[in-house]
Amino acid sequence: MKATQAVLVVAALAAGALLGRLSVPRAERPEPADLASFREALEDPNWLTRTARMSAYLQHLTPDELPEAVEALERRRAWLDAEELRIFMLAWARFDAPAALEHALTWPGRSRRTAAGAAIYAWSYYAPEAALEALDSVQDEQLRDYLRTRLVAGWVRSEHKEGANRYIASLPDGAQRDSFAGMLARELNEQGSEEVMRWAEGVPEILPGYKQAAFRKACAAIAASDPELAVQWIAEHRGRDYAAGSTAIIAGRWAEVDPQATLEWLLAEPRDEDRERAIADSFAQWLSFDRARAESWLKETTPAEGLDEAVRVLVRRTNQRGSPEGAVAWARQIDDPELRDEVILAVSRAWLRREPAAARSWLERSDLPPALRDAIRDSNGSPPAGEDVAPGGL
């Protein structure tokens, strides 16, 4: 009976799969690209076919066709996203980018910001210097800052990357310039790692702030696609001021895909604050998406010189999850004896304050060294002056 049921189940699944394949609509070739097809495309609920049909028409958009195309677009303004508006503006900006931006700035509400961002992106893709000059005419400061971001996004995507580099370098140190340098690094990396390396190495050291920003963003871009190459590259620049922090940047990207390989690389690196921070951050990242494997690896690897920061991360997380006894067990995996006792004391004292009966019961049956047990017992849960015993400070 069971065998017969199994056969029927398999047959039903096979039939369902076949029916599913037969019911999937076949992709059809776009109809002739004219204004009517563009209007129909704007009504299409399928984003894939909608954008394909829009692009088929917009690739050949002419100035004579523009007024009716804009009218059709504006009827669907509330339903269009930034990517679709960018497609339209790229077509318009081929022959009249200033008018595209001017018209976008007349749109109401949120549509104005999105449309103007698409328009200035398209303008900067073709003529970035002219777009930059036009940006100064935008009176709204918040809107102007947003449009500058979209302008740079179009500029670094264009064939005018050297001009984008000069413009970004001319900006003052700060988060905005760092963000723009990151945009340029990612676009150059798409052309090949050699391109983004050449750019970062070519920034003169007489611009120390930009040199460091370029090097860091280049590290991040390369590490996202080829972390081992990034490791080789920073080794050639070790000790230079502009390369400070590169280890942590590469570790952050690499740990997203292979945290074990990241940690093994970090353990082989020279010991410094950058490496210690990178070890803690990489292990924390691993814990966030595969706690069981991360814990298993750490248990098998510790105690070990260099991994104390990773253990402290796990102590903190375990304590935050309401298991101080488990946190102490992990704290005992710390390699440095002084740090090990310090962390155990901090966890135990915090536990004594929160749950004195449970903490004392554990302490009496624990196999901690007598001196450490006495120090915990004598404290009665009171931390020494200035000691940070909060879970985040362990």
Buried (B, 14 or more C-beta within 10 A) or exposed (E): EEEEEEEEEEEEEEEEEEEEEEEEEEEEEBEEBEBEBBBBBBEBEEEEBBBBBBBBBBEEBEEEBBEEBBEBBBEBBEEBEBEBBBBBBBBBBBEBBBBBBBBBBEBEEEBBBBBBBBBBBBBBBBBBEEBBEBBEEBEEEEBBEBBBBBBBBBBBBBEBBEBBBEBBBEBEEEEBBBBBBBBBBBBBBEEEBEBBBEBBBEBEEEBEBBBBBBBBBBBBBBBBBBBBBBBEBBEEBEEBEBBBBBBBBBBBBBBBEBBBBBBEBBBEBEEEEBBBBBBBBBBBBBBEEBEEEBBEBBEEBBBBEBBBBBBBBBBBBBBEEEEBBBBBBBBBBBBEEEBBBBBBBBBBBBBBBEBEEEBBEBBEEBEBEEEBBEBBBEBEBEBEEEEEBEBEEB
